[in-house]
């Protein structure tokens, strides 16, 4: 009987250690999940900022191209007027 009590005591101690380890692991996993969620939010915000900047760059590029095309057109017009 004493032998069984000793085995039971050892089993309880082992379970306590395993429970403690599991709680630590779960706690660490919660921290990691929280960090991953935060990083995902940050990445989504950065993506939105990049998309906004890209839109602005595209708009500016169109304005610059239109300006250059107008300059070419005006140069041709000046040349034609010089010929007259």
C-alpha positions as CSV (number, residue, x, y, z in Angstrom):
1,X,0.0,0.0,0.0
2,X,2.8,2.4,0.8
3,X,4.3,1.6,-2.6
4,X,1.1,2.6,-4.3
5,X,1.0,5.9,-2.3
6,X,4.5,6.7,-3.3
7,X,3.7,6.0,-7.0
8,X,0.6,8.1,-6.7
9,X,2.6,11.0,-5.1
10,X,5.2,10.8,-7.9
11,X,2.5,10.8,-10.6
12,X,0.9,13.8,-9.0
13,X,4.2,15.7,-8.9
14,X,4.9,14.8,-12.5
15,X,1.4,16.0,-13.5
16,X,2.0,19.2,-11.6
17,X,5.3,19.8,-13.5
18,X,3.6,19.0,-16.8
19,X,0.7,21.3,-16.0
20,X,3.2,24.1,-15.1
21,X,5.0,23.5,-18.4
22,X,1.8,23.5,-20.3
23,X,0.7,26.8,-18.7
24,X,4.0,28.4,-19.6
25,X,3.8,27.2,-23.1
26,X,0.2,28.4,-23.5
27,X,1.2,31.8,-22.0
28,X,4.0,32.1,-24.5
29,X,1.7,31.1,-27.3
30,X,-0.8,33.8,-26.3
31,X,2.0,36.4,-26.3
32,X,3.1,35.2,-29.8
33,X,-0.5,35.3,-31.2
34,X,-0.9,38.8,-29.8
35,X,2.3,39.9,-31.4
36,X,1.3,38.3,-34.7
37,X,-2.0,40.1,-34.7
38,X,-0.3,43.4,-34.0
39,X,2.3,42.8,-36.8
40,X,-0.6,42.0,-39.2
41,X,-2.3,45.2,-38.3
42,X,0.9,47.2,-38.8
43,X,1.5,45.5,-42.1
44,X,-2.0,46.3,-43.3
45,X,-1.6,49.9,-42.3
46,X,1.8,50.1,-44.1
47,X,0.2,48.6,-47.2
48,X,-2.5,51.3,-47.1
49,X,0.1,54.0,-46.8
50,X,2.1,52.5,-49.7
51,X,-1.0,52.3,-51.9
52,X,-1.8,56.0,-51.1
53,X,1.7,57.0,-52.0
54,X,1.6,54.9,-55.1
55,X,-1.6,56.6,-56.2
56,X,0.0,60.0,-55.6
57,X,3.1,59.1,-57.5
58,X,1.0,57.8,-60.4
59,X,-1.1,61.1,-60.4
60,X,2.1,63.2,-60.3
61,X,3.6,61.1,-63.1
62,X,0.5,61.7,-65.3
63,X,0.8,65.4,-64.7
64,X,4.4,65.4,-65.6
65,X,3.8,63.4,-68.8
66,X,1.0,65.6,-69.8
67,X,3.2,68.7,-69.2
68,X,6.0,67.2,-71.4
69,X,3.5,66.4,-74.2
70,X,2.2,69.9,-74.1
71,X,5.8,71.2,-74.3
72,X,6.5,69.1,-77.4
73,X,3.3,70.4,-78.9
74,X,4.2,74.0,-78.1
75,X,7.7,73.5,-79.6
76,X,6.2,72.3,-82.8
77,X,3.8,75.2,-82.9
78,X,6.8,77.6,-82.3
79,X,8.7,76.0,-85.2
80,X,5.7,76.3,-87.5
81,X,5.3,80.0,-86.5
82,X,9.0,80.6,-87.2
83,X,8.6,79.2,-90.7
84,X,5.8,81.6,-91.5
